[in-house]
Every structure is written in structure tokens, then in C-alpha cells.
């Protein structure tokens, strides 16, 4: 007798994997490999978060990162599908600049910054990662810090 299949519930949040890194730890007897996943989660209506997960398996690391991102969500004030004013923020060595853009401009942003802006529901923005930081986690956290500074 076959069991009925359960339907997967559609989450209200979209998620984007920003980075998966293989981390090596040297122990007696060899090397231990683990994975670190950085994930951005948002509902495209003003809520967005970034999470970090570590595990021996990539899929478990992503699940942990999604849970962490949902715990650390912020609310972004939106004004006509853009941000209310220009803002700059720094996190670690990463520095980002977010500028509002007129309707029809679209998203002018790259890397982790683009994913954060898309998931937060911002449609028109001009954004730039100013520093030379190649660390996607720091870039994403700097974007979150910039969005936290916004006042409606």
C-alpha cells in the first residue's frame, strides 16, 4: 500500500544562496572538511535578512543559513519602489553606497548587494560596493546595515 505524498508548503520568503565555501580544519589524522553557506532571504515586500550556516553537508548548511536569516530579518522602508534617501554603510572591510533612483531605472547593483535589494522589494536603485572586499558575507551584511539606517 503506497503512502500518500505530502505537499510541500510554499514559503512566503524567497531565498538566494550568496556563497558556499569549503572550510578545511587540519586535525591529527588528516583534514576535516565543512561547508559554510551564506543565504539571503526576503519577501519582496520590505522584509529581508542574511544568514550563515555551517555543516558537513552543503544542503544542511543552506537550511541552517535560511533559519538564521529568518531570525535576523529587518523591515526596509520603501517609497514608490525605491529607498527614501541616499545611505552609506560599512561592515568589516566592506563599504556600500545606496542611492534612490527614479521609476524605470531598474536595479543598478552587483553581487550580494543586488540580491539583497531584489529580495527586499526595491525595484529602482543605484548601488555600489565601494571597497575592494571580495567577501560576499561582509558585502551582504554591509547592505543590511545600510538598509537599517533608512528612515521612512
N, C-alpha and C positions, 0 to 999 in steps of 0.2 A: 504494500500500500504506500503510495507516494505521499510525501508531506506537502502541504500547500506552501507555495513560495510567499515569503513576506515581501511586501512592497517597501522599497527604500523611501524614506521620508525626505522630501526636498527641503533642504536647509534654506532659511531666509537670507543667509550670507553666502556671498561668492568668495572664493579663496584663490590666491595666486602664490605659487611657490617661487620665492625670490632667489633662493640659493640652497644648494645641498653640498656640504663639504665633508670629505672623508678625513677624519681626525685619527692620527696614529699615536698610540702611547706605547713606549718601549718598557717591557717588564721582563723579569727573569724568565727565560724560555722563549723569547721572541717578541712579536709585536701584537698589540691589540688594536683592532680597527673598530671605530664607531662612526656614526654619521650625525652631522648637525644640520638641521633644516631650519631655514628662515622662511616664514609664511606671512603674507598679508591677508587679512580678512575684512570684508566690508559689505554693506547692504546697498550701496549706491544711492543712499538717501541721507547721507550725513553721518553715518557711523563707520569707523574704521579702526583697525588695530593691527599690531605687528607682534608675532610670537616666535619663540625659539624652542626647538625640541631636539633632544639628543637621545639616540638609541643605537642598538646594534644593527637594527633593520631600518631601511630608509622609510618604509611606509609607517612604521611606528613613530619614527622621528617627526614625520609630517603630521600625524594625528596629534602628537603632543604639542607641536607648534601651533596647530589650529586651536586647541584647547587654551593654550597660553594667550593667543591673540584675542580670543573671545573674552578672556578675563581682563585684558588690558585695552579695552575699546574706549575711544573718545568720540565726542559729538562735534562735528565740524559745522560752524555756521555758514550757510550758503546764501548768496544773494544773486538771484537771477542766473543760476547755473555756474557761478564763478565765486571767488572768495571776496569778502568785503573790502580788503585793503592789502597793500604790499607788506610782506613779512619776511624776516631773515632769521635763521636759527643755526645753532652749532651743536653737534653731539659727537664727542670724541674728536677725531680729526676731520669729520665730515661737516661741511658747511653748505646750506642750501638757501636759495632765494626763490620766493613765490610771489608772482605779480598777477593781479586780476587782468583779464583780457575781455574785450568786447564780444558780444554774441556773434557766433560764426567763425571765430578764430580757431576753435578746436583746442586740442591739447598739444602744447609745445613743451615737452618734457621728455627726459630719457631715464632709462634704467629703473631702479627701485622707486624713484620719485614718481615716474609715470604710473606705475602700478598702484601706488598709494593714492594718487589723485583720482584715478579711474574708479577704484573701489570706494572712495569717499563720496562719489557722485558729482565731482567737479567736472564740468564739460568744457569750459573755456578758461584756460590758464596758460601763463607763460612761466616756466620754472627752469631753474638751472642749479646743477650741483657745482658749486664754486671751487671746492677743494679738489685735490688730486686723489682723494680717498677711493680706492677700488673696493673697499669693504661694503658690500651691499647691506649688511645689517646696520652699520653705522649710518649709511645714507638713508635707509628707511626710518631709523629712529630720529634722525635729524628732521626728516619730513614730518613725522608725527609731532615733534617738538614745535615746529613752525606752525602746524595746524592748531596746536594747543594755544598758541599766542594770539590767534584770531579773536577779535571781538565783534559781535554782531551789531 
